[in-house]
Amino acid sequence: MKELKHPTKLIDMSCYQFALYGGLDAKTLHSIGNRFNEFGNYLLLNNNFPNIMQNITAVDVPNNIVGEGALNDAQKTTVMQLLCKEFQLEIGNQTSSTFLYGLFRENQKLPEHMWNTYGKDIYDTMPGQPIRTQVNDRGLNPPSEEDLLRNNEVTKIPIKSLTDGQLVILNSTSWK
């Protein structure tokens, strides 16, 4: 496993902020955090659709994923697709070499942990930790996740490419 010698701005980047954006702009990171959390509250509590969402509306969200109850695999995929739409990640096809992953534990409406694969490598982070990578094109067990993950806990979506912010960070020569 390799770790990125990270700039100070990356210390507080959550896994989903890196997986969905990866850039260093503090205002954008804050916006992503707010939108992600408000969307999760909407899915769980079935309250008013958050007006801070920029690319999805309540019409985009199927009723069967809102409110109480566990999500099935198809519903988890729908949530991941909605996250891609909201955060402007273009969905690819199954032959893609880039994927977005989400770890859904029982009864969760949003992923507990998110990461990417790009080519033969897996990339993830958690607040207070560096971005980590290792060779792993299957997508299971990202380096920041201590527990062995089961296939039924992980949902993956092919994406056409990483974001510009992610590519800048990943092409850094500061890996150790």
Backbone bond lengths (Angstrom), bond angles and torsions (degrees), N, CA, C in turn:
res aa  C-N    CA-C-N  psi(-1)  N-CA   C-N-CA  omega(-1)  CA-C   N-CA-C  phi
1 M - - - 1.437 - - 1.526 108.88 -
2 K 1.340 114.80 139.71 1.462 120.61 175.69 1.517 108.80 -115.09
3 E 1.334 115.60 149.38 1.456 121.59 177.38 1.512 109.32 -121.61
4 L 1.316 115.30 145.51 1.450 121.11 177.58 1.520 108.94 -83.58
5 K 1.332 116.13 128.85 1.461 120.07 170.40 1.521 104.73 -71.53
6 H 1.306 115.93 98.87 1.457 119.59 -166.37 1.520 114.25 -90.20
7 P 1.353 114.49 147.95 1.461 118.32 170.34 1.527 108.98 -67.80
8 T 1.304 117.14 158.34 1.462 122.34 -177.43 1.524 111.95 -53.53
9 K 1.324 118.41 -35.74 1.463 121.21 -177.81 1.525 112.64 -61.61
10 L 1.315 118.90 -22.62 1.464 120.77 -178.54 1.517 112.98 -83.51
11 I 1.314 118.22 -12.98 1.460 120.57 -174.63 1.521 111.84 -59.66
12 D 1.324 117.17 -39.02 1.455 120.14 -176.96 1.521 113.84 -100.38
13 M 1.321 118.04 13.41 1.458 120.80 179.05 1.529 109.13 -75.91
14 S 1.327 115.49 126.18 1.463 119.45 178.02 1.522 109.58 -77.31
15 C 1.308 114.53 167.17 1.465 119.31 178.90 1.518 111.23 -60.71
16 Y 1.329 117.60 -43.07 1.466 119.18 -177.79 1.524 111.54 -71.20
17 Q 1.335 118.11 -31.58 1.464 119.39 176.43 1.531 110.53 -65.30
18 F 1.331 116.54 -39.55 1.457 118.59 176.54 1.529 111.00 -70.48
19 A 1.328 117.48 -46.30 1.468 121.16 -175.54 1.525 112.77 -65.66
20 L 1.331 117.21 -30.81 1.462 121.05 -176.77 1.527 114.00 -98.19
21 Y 1.340 117.48 -18.00 1.467 120.94 -174.70 1.524 111.83 -140.13
22 G 1.309 117.27 -64.19 1.456 121.07 175.73 1.506 116.32 79.69
23 G 1.308 118.51 -3.18 1.457 120.16 178.83 1.521 111.67 -84.13
24 L 1.319 115.64 177.11 1.462 120.49 -175.06 1.525 113.88 -108.35
25 D 1.323 118.60 3.18 1.455 120.73 -178.19 1.531 109.69 -71.09
26 A 1.336 116.63 115.78 1.464 122.04 -174.35 1.528 112.07 -60.87
27 K 1.320 117.81 -39.08 1.464 121.17 -179.81 1.530 110.56 -64.09
28 T 1.324 116.79 -42.84 1.465 120.74 178.70 1.522 110.75 -67.38
29 L 1.326 117.24 -42.15 1.471 120.16 177.64 1.527 110.76 -59.84
30 H 1.314 117.22 -41.38 1.460 121.71 178.84 1.538 110.33 -64.16
31 S 1.323 116.44 -43.73 1.453 121.05 178.35 1.529 111.15 -61.52
32 I 1.313 116.74 -42.91 1.467 120.75 179.23 1.522 110.02 -62.81
33 G 1.319 116.44 -44.06 1.463 119.93 178.24 1.518 111.91 -59.60
34 N 1.325 116.96 -45.59 1.464 120.33 179.83 1.522 112.05 -64.71
35 R 1.315 116.84 -45.96 1.469 120.44 -178.41 1.524 111.23 -64.82
36 F 1.319 117.47 -42.74 1.467 121.71 179.02 1.533 109.81 -60.13
37 N 1.326 116.40 -49.15 1.473 120.41 -177.19 1.527 112.10 -67.68
38 E 1.316 117.82 -40.93 1.466 120.57 178.92 1.531 111.15 -65.91
39 F 1.313 116.95 -37.74 1.467 120.42 176.86 1.524 109.95 -64.08
40 G 1.332 116.65 -42.59 1.461 120.41 177.30 1.518 111.92 -61.60
41 N 1.322 117.50 -42.23 1.469 120.95 177.24 1.519 111.06 -61.19
42 Y 1.322 116.58 -41.90 1.468 120.79 178.18 1.531 110.34 -61.42
43 L 1.322 117.12 -46.48 1.464 120.04 -178.58 1.523 111.69 -62.82
44 L 1.295 116.54 -38.13 1.465 121.12 -176.62 1.527 112.39 -79.81
45 L 1.314 117.03 -45.24 1.463 121.21 -170.25 1.518 114.16 -97.20
46 N 1.340 117.73 -12.42 1.461 122.92 -179.11 1.531 111.14 55.28
47 N 1.328 115.87 41.34 1.463 120.39 176.73 1.526 109.07 -92.67
48 N 1.298 118.54 -161.96 1.462 121.22 -179.37 1.525 110.94 -64.22
49 F 1.333 115.69 142.56 1.459 119.94 179.06 1.529 108.73 -63.71
50 P 1.337 117.10 132.93 1.476 119.62 -176.01 1.525 112.63 -65.04
51 N 1.329 115.84 128.67 1.464 120.13 -177.85 1.527 112.79 -77.27
52 I 1.322 117.70 -3.63 1.470 119.31 179.10 1.529 112.51 -87.14
53 M 1.329 116.87 -6.44 1.460 119.31 178.86 1.530 108.39 -66.56
54 Q 1.330 116.82 140.32 1.458 120.53 -173.63 1.522 114.37 -106.01
55 N 1.331 117.92 -26.24 1.465 119.59 -172.28 1.518 114.52 -129.05
56 I 1.316 117.15 -4.00 1.464 120.31 174.36 1.525 108.41 -127.11
57 T 1.321 114.89 156.46 1.461 121.50 177.60 1.521 108.20 -127.18
58 A 1.313 116.48 173.45 1.468 120.94 178.23 1.529 110.80 -59.73
59 V 1.325 116.88 -30.59 1.470 121.01 179.42 1.535 110.96 -63.66
60 D 1.335 117.55 -29.97 1.463 121.81 -179.85 1.530 112.74 -72.70
61 V 1.322 117.11 -19.72 1.467 122.00 -171.16 1.524 109.89 -97.91
62 P 1.339 117.75 113.44 1.471 119.81 178.34 1.528 111.05 -61.85
63 N 1.315 116.09 141.54 1.465 121.06 -179.70 1.522 112.94 -59.33
64 N 1.338 117.37 -29.41 1.461 119.58 -174.20 1.533 113.88 -75.13
65 I 1.331 118.83 -1.51 1.466 119.09 175.50 1.527 111.41 -108.51
66 V 1.337 116.78 -0.42 1.457 121.52 -178.02 1.525 109.35 -101.56
67 G 1.324 116.40 139.03 1.465 121.47 176.78 1.518 112.53 95.27
68 E 1.307 114.72 -163.97 1.460 120.66 -175.34 1.520 111.52 -68.98
69 G 1.324 114.26 158.36 1.457 120.41 175.53 1.513 112.52 109.41
70 A 1.308 114.15 148.91 1.458 121.22 -179.88 1.523 110.35 -74.38
71 L 1.313 115.57 152.85 1.463 121.42 176.33 1.524 109.63 -90.98
72 N 1.325 116.84 139.39 1.463 119.79 171.56 1.532 108.22 -85.65
73 D 1.313 116.99 177.67 1.466 120.83 -176.11 1.532 112.32 -59.52
74 A 1.315 117.37 -42.60 1.470 120.48 -179.85 1.529 110.62 -64.25
75 Q 1.319 117.21 -38.93 1.463 120.67 179.05 1.530 111.20 -68.65
76 K 1.330 117.48 -37.21 1.471 120.77 175.89 1.529 109.82 -62.64
77 T 1.320 116.13 -40.91 1.468 120.16 176.94 1.525 110.09 -61.91
78 T 1.322 117.23 -41.55 1.464 120.85 177.71 1.521 111.00 -60.52
79 V 1.330 117.70 -43.28 1.467 121.16 178.01 1.527 110.02 -60.40
80 M 1.326 116.83 -45.00 1.467 120.29 179.49 1.531 110.86 -63.32
81 Q 1.323 117.45 -39.78 1.466 120.80 177.60 1.523 111.21 -64.60
82 L 1.327 117.12 -38.64 1.459 120.76 177.34 1.526 110.88 -65.64
83 L 1.331 117.34 -39.36 1.466 120.54 175.94 1.532 110.18 -62.65
84 C 1.327 116.58 -41.92 1.472 119.58 177.22 1.526 110.46 -60.07
85 K 1.318 116.89 -43.90 1.468 120.07 -179.42 1.527 110.48 -64.90
86 E 1.328 117.01 -46.70 1.465 120.22 -178.10 1.522 111.73 -61.45
87 F 1.330 116.53 -39.87 1.460 119.91 -174.94 1.530 112.66 -102.27
88 Q 1.334 115.23 17.10 1.462 124.16 171.02 1.528 114.10 57.52
89 L 1.322 115.51 44.47 1.465 120.91 170.79 1.520 106.43 -99.36
90 E 1.312 116.83 121.74 1.455 120.76 -177.81 1.519 109.64 -77.72
91 I 1.314 115.66 125.03 1.464 120.91 -178.67 1.527 109.13 -72.28
92 G 1.323 115.35 133.62 1.461 122.15 179.52 1.516 110.55 -98.67
93 N 1.312 116.18 -152.59 1.459 121.11 176.21 1.527 108.88 -122.91
94 Q 1.317 116.36 175.92 1.461 120.50 -173.65 1.529 113.57 -66.48
95 T 1.323 117.96 -12.24 1.468 119.63 176.56 1.531 111.31 -89.95
96 S 1.320 116.22 2.08 1.457 121.34 179.50 1.526 110.14 -61.30
97 S 1.315 116.02 152.73 1.475 120.15 175.30 1.525 110.92 -101.38
98 T 1.333 116.52 7.20 1.458 122.07 -178.42 1.529 108.66 -129.08
99 F 1.328 116.09 129.54 1.462 120.85 -178.47 1.518 110.79 -135.63
100 L 1.313 115.13 150.24 1.453 123.98 171.23 1.525 106.78 -107.15
101 Y 1.323 116.11 130.92 1.464 121.58 -177.90 1.518 110.89 -117.61
102 G 1.318 115.53 149.55 1.454 121.47 174.23 1.517 110.56 -137.08
103 L 1.319 115.80 135.47 1.463 122.68 176.88 1.522 108.02 -96.77
104 F 1.314 116.79 112.22 1.463 122.73 177.42 1.517 108.49 -107.35
105 R 1.307 116.98 112.13 1.463 120.87 171.79 1.532 107.36 -83.54
106 E 1.306 116.01 171.44 1.461 121.70 -176.54 1.532 111.70 -53.59
107 N 1.319 115.72 132.27 1.465 124.93 176.29 1.525 115.03 65.92
108 Q 1.318 118.80 16.90 1.460 120.46 176.46 1.524 110.28 -90.19
109 K 1.330 115.89 141.68 1.459 121.98 -179.91 1.520 112.17 -94.90
110 L 1.324 116.89 -24.59 1.466 122.91 174.65 1.519 108.23 -125.22
111 P 1.323 116.85 156.83 1.466 118.22 179.15 1.528 111.84 -61.99
112 E 1.304 114.73 140.50 1.464 122.23 174.56 1.526 110.72 -74.39
113 H 1.314 115.74 -31.97 1.457 121.67 179.94 1.528 107.54 -143.58
114 M 1.333 116.43 144.20 1.464 121.29 178.75 1.519 109.42 -133.29
115 W 1.339 116.02 148.41 1.453 121.98 179.00 1.519 109.71 -157.88
116 N 1.323 115.20 174.15 1.466 121.46 -178.88 1.526 110.11 -126.70
117 T 1.328 114.96 152.40 1.456 120.22 161.65 1.515 106.60 -115.13
118 Y 1.309 113.98 147.11 1.466 121.86 -178.95 1.513 105.24 -144.36
119 G 1.334 116.02 111.81 1.458 119.14 -173.47 1.524 109.28 65.14
120 K 1.308 116.33 -126.18 1.471 120.42 -178.16 1.523 112.99 -100.31
121 D 1.331 116.93 11.39 1.457 120.26 -175.64 1.524 111.53 -117.11
122 I 1.315 114.89 150.45 1.454 123.01 176.72 1.524 107.85 -111.89
123 Y 1.341 117.10 140.46 1.464 122.44 -177.46 1.518 109.50 -131.22
124 D 1.326 116.02 133.35 1.456 119.70 174.00 1.516 110.68 -155.29
125 T 1.314 114.69 172.49 1.464 121.98 176.63 1.516 108.26 -157.41
126 M 1.298 115.12 169.72 1.467 123.95 171.01 1.523 106.43 -144.08
127 P 1.341 117.56 156.17 1.467 119.21 179.93 1.532 111.22 -53.66
128 G 1.316 114.53 136.05 1.459 120.14 179.34 1.509 114.24 81.55
129 Q 1.336 117.54 0.40 1.458 121.89 -179.49 1.526 109.69 -122.20
130 P 1.323 116.41 155.98 1.466 118.73 176.11 1.528 110.75 -74.34
131 I 1.312 115.07 164.60 1.461 119.53 169.86 1.519 106.32 -70.32
132 R 1.323 115.37 134.11 1.464 120.63 -177.15 1.521 109.46 -120.03
133 T 1.329 114.02 152.83 1.461 119.05 177.09 1.522 109.45 -143.33
134 Q 1.298 114.41 154.47 1.456 121.66 171.55 1.523 107.61 -158.51
135 V 1.312 115.69 161.08 1.461 120.08 176.70 1.521 107.26 -70.00
136 N 1.318 115.79 122.75 1.457 120.80 -178.69 1.518 107.34 -177.28
137 D 1.316 118.30 91.31 1.453 120.46 -178.34 1.529 112.85 -88.82
138 R 1.336 117.69 0.24 1.462 120.68 177.34 1.526 111.81 -84.16
139 G 1.330 116.79 -20.40 1.450 120.55 175.33 1.513 116.23 87.68
140 L 1.312 117.29 -13.75 1.460 118.91 179.01 1.526 110.14 -82.20
141 N 1.319 114.18 151.58 1.457 122.25 173.63 1.526 114.23 58.56
142 P 1.336 116.03 66.31 1.462 119.95 175.24 1.525 110.00 -62.54
143 P 1.320 117.75 154.86 1.462 120.58 -171.96 1.527 115.17 -61.44
144 S 1.318 119.21 -25.31 1.469 120.12 179.71 1.521 113.01 -85.01
145 E 1.297 117.63 -8.74 1.465 122.01 -178.65 1.526 108.79 -94.19
146 E 1.323 116.19 118.53 1.466 120.44 -176.09 1.522 112.64 -79.40
147 D 1.328 117.35 -31.56 1.458 120.70 -177.29 1.529 111.05 -83.15
148 L 1.298 116.39 147.65 1.453 121.95 174.41 1.531 107.74 -73.21
149 L 1.314 117.19 122.04 1.456 121.24 -175.96 1.516 111.15 -89.23
150 R 1.320 114.97 146.57 1.461 121.03 176.80 1.530 108.98 -97.92
151 N 1.327 116.26 148.90 1.468 120.74 -179.15 1.518 112.90 -52.62
152 N 1.333 117.64 -38.88 1.462 120.04 -176.05 1.530 112.81 -72.85
153 E 1.323 117.92 -7.18 1.460 121.41 177.08 1.534 112.17 -94.11
154 V 1.315 116.54 -14.37 1.463 121.19 -171.90 1.527 110.13 -112.41
155 T 1.331 114.47 130.18 1.456 121.58 176.30 1.524 107.50 -117.09
156 K 1.322 116.41 134.71 1.467 119.43 -179.87 1.514 110.30 -126.02
157 I 1.334 113.32 146.61 1.459 122.35 179.01 1.526 107.21 -128.54
158 P 1.333 117.70 127.57 1.468 118.23 174.63 1.527 109.63 -71.57
159 I 1.310 116.40 135.93 1.462 120.53 174.99 1.525 108.16 -123.00
160 K 1.318 115.91 152.80 1.477 119.84 -175.28 1.516 112.48 -67.90
161 S 1.333 116.82 -34.97 1.463 119.06 -179.81 1.523 109.55 -164.11
162 L 1.293 114.88 164.92 1.453 120.47 170.39 1.529 108.23 -73.10
163 T 1.317 116.36 165.84 1.462 119.99 177.25 1.530 109.36 -77.17
164 D 1.320 115.86 162.95 1.464 120.03 176.51 1.527 110.32 -58.52
165 G 1.339 116.80 -41.50 1.462 120.26 179.35 1.516 112.73 -61.53
166 Q 1.323 116.37 -41.83 1.463 119.91 177.61 1.524 111.03 -63.58
167 L 1.325 116.09 -44.08 1.467 119.56 -178.44 1.528 111.56 -63.65
168 V 1.323 117.46 -38.73 1.460 120.14 177.44 1.529 109.97 -60.43
169 I 1.321 116.02 -46.50 1.468 119.63 -179.72 1.528 111.38 -66.50
170 L 1.317 117.46 -45.67 1.461 120.81 -175.01 1.529 112.84 -70.45
171 N 1.314 116.73 -26.87 1.459 119.98 177.56 1.524 111.91 -85.87
172 S 1.311 116.22 7.06 1.457 122.00 177.66 1.529 109.58 -61.74
173 T 1.300 115.38 147.57 1.469 119.27 176.31 1.521 110.68 -92.61
174 S 1.313 116.93 11.77 1.455 121.09 -175.31 1.523 113.56 -95.90
175 W 1.306 117.67 28.90 1.478 120.47 178.14 1.517 108.99 -82.70
176 K 1.311 116.56 141.10 1.477 119.98 176.35 1.497 110.61 -124.70
